[in-house]
Structures are given as structure tokens and as C-alpha cells.
Amino acid sequence: MATTTLIKGARSTRSTIALKLLMAASGIVFILFVLLHMYGNLKAFSGELAYNEYAEHLRTFGEPMLPYGGLLWILRVVLLASLVAHVGAAVALSMRAHAQRPVKYAVKKNKASSLSSRTMRWGGVALLLFVVWHLLQFTIVKINVGEGGQAADVTENPYRLLTAAFQPEQWWMVLIYMFAMLALAFHLHHGTFSAIQTLGFTNTAESRARARVAGWVVAIVVAGGFSLVPLFTVFGVIS
């Protein structure tokens, strides 16, 4: 009986480690993607021509080996697979933790945990909803909530579609994006630290401190970078 219990415990531990590694790996994929996406967004500061040329370059990249838009579809497949893996692993780990954690321990841990870790669940759900809206607005349907409506010269022009979304009249849209970036910052901070920890690079107090700093650097750079275009557009710097 004891041997059977030990075997089950060992299997459960290995499975938990595998799930954490899966979360770390898929999280790293997302971090690399948002850095690339942020770089593309910041092209808006170079003007309409540079921004649209970059958008077109992504669609023609790899031709003729890849079809038109091939790179974007590869990225979409990789991101979708990473999303399924990330959410699935997160749900599985959460269910295991809830089933195994005594009530007193849960309360004590919640008090000691960071704000970033406590907001991971609702922040993840908020980000998922935001991503759905973001894709509808700029990729799938190309919803223009600003001036020009669904006119082709706006919806088929990446730069104009971007800037039309964050005009002063659409200040509420900017607020939505700022709240989303706040959720992203907390998620990236805790996620970066957790990924470094899972990969075994936080064995000392000094390395844990460096991992936390790395989490804040990633969070501030990415969330701050994404916030620049909406803010500078609503205040008229980008037009």
C-alpha cells in the first residue's frame, strides 16, 4: 500500500513539473511574440508609410517559399497551440493546488503572496477577453469605432485603422487598452519570474531577486511600449 502511494505521488509530482514546464515554455513563446508585436506597433512613430510597409513585409515574408501571409498563419498556429497549452496547464495546476491545499495554508499563502500572483487568474481571463476583442478590431473583422466607419480606405489601411481607434473621441477605447496593459504587466511580471523559477534559475536569494527584477523589466518594457501608441494618438502626437 505504501509503495503504491509513493509511486502515485512520484507520478503526480512528475506530472506537475511537466505542466509547469509547459506553462513556462508557452509563456516564453508569448513573451517573444509580444516583443515582436510591440516593435511593429512602435513603427507608428515613423509615420504611415513605414508602418504600412512593415505590415506588408510581414505578409510577404518568405515569398515565394511561403504563400502571401504565410508567416502570419504560422505565427497564428503557434500562438493558438501555445494558448491551448498555457490555459490547459494553468487550469490543471489550479485544480490540483485547490484539491491538495488545506484551507489554513491557502489563507496564509494568499496573505504572503504578491499582488501579481494574486491577480494571475482574473488577469489571465481579462487578457483573454481583450485578445478576442483586439483580433476582432484589427485582424478578423477590422472594426473601426472611430471616424470613417467601415470605409475601405480606413479598414484596409493598417495605420489609419490603428490611429482611428484611439482618436480623442474614442478616449474610452484608450482606457480599455490601458486597463488591459495593466493586467498584462502583472501577468508578465509573475509569469516571467515563475518561468525562470520553473527552469531552475532561482536557487539562491540573489538569483530570486534578479528574477523578480527581470519580471518587472519585461512587464514595464512590454506594457509601457504597447501603451505609447494609444496615448500619443489620443493626445494628437500621432495622427
Buried (B, 14 or more C-beta within 10 A) or exposed (E): EEEEEEEEEEEEEEEBEEBBBBBBBBBBBBBEBBEEBBEBBBBBEEEBEEBBBBBEEBBBBEEEEBEBBBBBEEBEEEBEEBBEBBBBBBEBBEEBEEEEEEEEEEEEEEEEEBEBBBBBEEBBEBBEEBEEBBEEBBEEEBBBBBEBEEEEEBBEBBBBBBBBBBBEEBEEBBEBBBEBBBBBBBBBBBBBBBBBBBBEBBEEEEBBEBBBEBBBEBBEBBBEBBBBBBBBBBEEEBE
